Amino acid sequence: MISAIYDLALTTGANRVIRGARIEHICGDPELGPDKDFAFGMEIVGTALEAIQTAVPGPTLFEPGKSSPSREAVDAS
């Protein structure tokens, strides 16, 4: 799941959460200009593709631009 509100996604039990940009532009930032916005969006999508290929023991946050996911212990109760 790509989400700008990643804490909510993690606490509701999503196993793989990719940190998105903003609520209104989840996979990009139009303020960057067309070329940088496209590159930024591709980085987020690339991270999502890596996430679905990664075994995770539970809710895990994947951050674009970082090579390994950050595991966050989440208590959903």
N, C-alpha and C positions, 0 to 999 in steps of 0.2 A: 504494500500500500504506500503510495506517495502522499504525504500529508504535510501541510504547513503547521498543523496542530498535532505534532507527533506525540506529545505526552498523552493526549486523549486516546490516540490509536494504540499506544503501548498499554495503557491501563485497561483498555477494553479487550485486550487479548490478541491483537494482531501480531503474528509471529515475526514478520519482516516489515519494518517501517522505514521508508526512505524519507529523509528530511527534504521537504519541498521548499520553494522560495517564499511565496506569499499566498494568502488565501485566494486572492483574485487572479493570481498568475502562478499556479502551482509549479509549472515546469519552465519558468523563465522570468525575466525581468525586462519589460519593454523599455525601461529607462536606460538600459545598457546600449541601446542601438541594435540594429538588425543582426549584425555579425556576432557580437558578443552575446546577445540574447540567445541566438541559435546555439552557440557553443555551450553556454550555460545549461540550456535545456537538454542538450545531448549528454552533458556530464551527469545530469540527474537521471536521465533514462538509462545511461550506461551503468550507473550505480544500481538501478532497479534490476537490470539484467543480471548483474553479478549477484544481487541478493537472492534471486529465485534459484540460483545455482549453488547457494551456500546452505549447508545444513546448520540449523540453529536449534538450541535446546529449549527455547522459549522466546518471549518478546525481545526483539533485537533491533536496535536503531542503526541504520546505515546512513552515513553522511557523505554526500558527494565531495570528492576531492581527498578523501581519506582512504587508505588502502585496506584497512580492516574495520569491521563493524564494531561499534561500542556496545557491549552487552550491558543492559540495564536491568537490574532486579526490579520487578514490578509487582506490587501487591494489588490485585484487582478487586479485593473485597471492600 
